[in-house]
Amino acid sequence: MLEATSIDVVVFDVLGTMVDEPAGLRAAFRDARPGADDAVVDQMLGVWQAHVREEQRRIAAGDRPFASTVVIDREAAGHAAAQIGLVDPAALDRLSTAAERMEPWEDSVAGLERIGRAFPVVGLSNASRATLLRLDAHAGLRWHLVLSAEDAGAYKPAPEVYQLAVDAAGCPPDRILMVAAHAWDLRGAQALGMRTAYVQRPVGDPPVDSDAFDGHFENLLALAEALDA
């Protein structure tokens, strides 16, 4: 049960939770190749996402030194561009920075602002510091503090990433609420003792029966309502 009186700080995932990551990537692919049909765009998206997942897995396994998402996204852009024969350097540069231009979900800005009136709000993302700077400006996300996994030299769900938020909050982890649309992300926060709230998004990773998060919400405004109570 989620009770506002038990929370001191609210921490949010960014990619997928606050912004529509797949739609942002699809828009970047169509910008790179105007007129590309849905099948081609979906293929490019699959290639991009598979590369990011694999490289973050390799980093977690110790098979690759840490590389920020600036580096990994550029690699992914190259693989995706190869699907359409895109070789123009300027177009590749723009494609590699697609994460800087993702749109917020309809309730993200208002929900974050409302929750931020009552609690310190922190962004905690796998995206690099440079990407978050531009993404937050583009999407209109206003944090009291934003943290990048780059500062931990690891990617969520590694515990050292969540520890960044715990250290910054300066309170016990069970006084910190982690908000995400990805059950895997919440499990990582939960393992460190943080409270958890799942927010439903069309592109998220929904909970399974064995998950026991503190709250499930249809959107960010529903979470804000619960925290107001």
Stockholm file with secondary structure:
# STOCKHOLM 1.0

chainA/1-229         MLEATSIDVVVFDVLGTMVDEPAGLRAAFRDARPGADDAVVDQMLGVWQAHVREEQRRIAAGDRPFASTVVIDREAAGHAAAQIGLVDPAALDRLSTAAERMEPWEDSVAGLERIGRAFPVVGLSNASRATLLRLDAHAGLRWHLVLSAEDAGAYKPAPEVYQLAVDAAGCPPDRILMVAAHAWDLRGAQALGMRTAYVQRPVGDPPVDSDAFDGHFENLLALAEALDA
#=GR chainA/1-229 SS CCCGGGCSEEEECCBTTTBCHHHHHHHHHHHHSTTCCHHHHHHHHHHHHHHHHHHHHHHHHTSSCCCCHHHHHHHHHHHHHHTTTCCCHHHHHHHHTGGGGCCBCTTHHHHHHHHHTTSCEEEEESSCHHHHHHHHHHHTCCCSEEEEGGGTTSCTTSHHHHHHHHHHHTSCGGGEEEEESBHHHHHHHHHTTCEEEEECCTTSBCCCTTCCCSEEESSHHHHHHHHHC
#=GC SS_cons         CCCGGGCSEEEECCBTTTBCHHHHHHHHHHHHSTTCCHHHHHHHHHHHHHHHHHHHHHHHHTSSCCCCHHHHHHHHHHHHHHTTTCCCHHHHHHHHTGGGGCCBCTTHHHHHHHHHTTSCEEEEESSCHHHHHHHHHHHTCCCSEEEEGGGTTSCTTSHHHHHHHHHHHTSCGGGEEEEESBHHHHHHHHHTTCEEEEECCTTSBCCCTTCCCSEEESSHHHHHHHHHC
//
